[in-house]
Amino acid sequence: SNFVKRSMRELASLANAALQLQKNFRGRVCRRKVLELQQLAIQQAVLGESITDIQRVWRGHKGRQIGLYKRRQRLAIIAQRLFRGHLGRKIAKSENERLEMIRMLYCSALQIQCVWRAK
């Protein structure tokens, strides 16, 4: 009976030792998984920030390109407007000079005719 009690205690002690080993092993595995998940979360956060940075830089670049294109387009329109105005004034001046010359020639011809007919 004493032998049986001692055997039962040893068996219980072994069972407790086995449970303690299993508990320690499971705890270690869980802590390792938690650490891996934390590292993965950090990597994803860094990657997410990197992606956001890339998107931010790209969108800024595209925005500046579009702004530059619009500015150049606006400047081209202004240059065209100024050139067309200059050309129009130049043509108008030339036409006015031509009409003034015709008027002057007409008046001169009229005076010559008046003098000629007065004879």
NORURZI-V516041 format. One record per backbone hydrogen bond with DSSP energy under -0.5 kcal/mol. NH is the residue of the N-H (numbers start at 1). CO is the residue of the C=O. E is the energy in kcal/mol with one decimal. If there is no record, write none. Layout:
NH,CO,E
NH,CO,E
This chain:
5,1,-2.5
6,2,-2.4
7,3,-2.4
8,4,-2.6
9,5,-2.5
10,6,-2.4
11,7,-2.5
12,8,-2.6
13,9,-2.7
14,10,-2.7
15,11,-2.5
16,12,-2.8
17,13,-2.4
18,14,-2.8
19,15,-2.7
20,16,-2.6
21,17,-2.5
22,18,-2.7
23,19,-2.8
24,20,-2.7
25,21,-2.8
26,22,-3.0
27,23,-2.4
28,24,-2.4
29,25,-2.6
30,26,-2.7
31,27,-2.7
32,28,-2.3
33,29,-2.4
34,30,-2.7
35,31,-2.4
36,32,-2.5
37,33,-2.8
38,34,-2.5
39,35,-2.6
40,36,-2.6
41,37,-2.5
42,38,-2.3
43,39,-2.7
44,40,-2.8
45,41,-2.3
46,42,-2.8
47,43,-3.1
48,44,-3.1
49,45,-2.5
50,46,-2.6
51,47,-2.9
52,48,-2.5
53,49,-2.8
54,50,-2.7
55,51,-2.8
56,52,-2.7
57,53,-2.8
58,54,-2.8
59,55,-2.9
60,56,-2.2
61,57,-2.5
62,58,-2.9
63,59,-2.6
64,60,-2.5
65,61,-2.4
66,62,-2.8
67,63,-2.6
68,64,-2.8
69,65,-2.7
70,66,-2.7
71,67,-2.4
72,68,-2.7
73,69,-2.6
74,70,-2.6
75,71,-2.6
76,72,-2.6
77,73,-2.2
78,74,-2.1
79,75,-2.7
80,76,-2.7
81,77,-2.5
82,78,-2.8
83,79,-2.6
84,80,-2.8
85,81,-2.3
86,82,-2.6
87,83,-3.0
88,84,-2.6
89,85,-2.6
90,86,-2.4
91,87,-2.6
92,88,-2.7
93,89,-2.7
94,90,-2.4
95,91,-2.7
96,92,-2.8
97,93,-2.6
98,94,-2.3
99,95,-2.7
100,96,-2.6
101,97,-2.2
102,98,-2.3
103,99,-2.7
104,100,-2.6
105,101,-2.7
106,102,-2.7
107,103,-2.8
108,104,-2.5
109,105,-2.9
110,106,-2.6
111,107,-2.5
112,108,-2.4
113,109,-2.6
114,110,-2.5
115,111,-2.6
116,112,-2.8
117,113,-2.8
118,114,-1.6
119,115,-0.6
119,116,-0.7
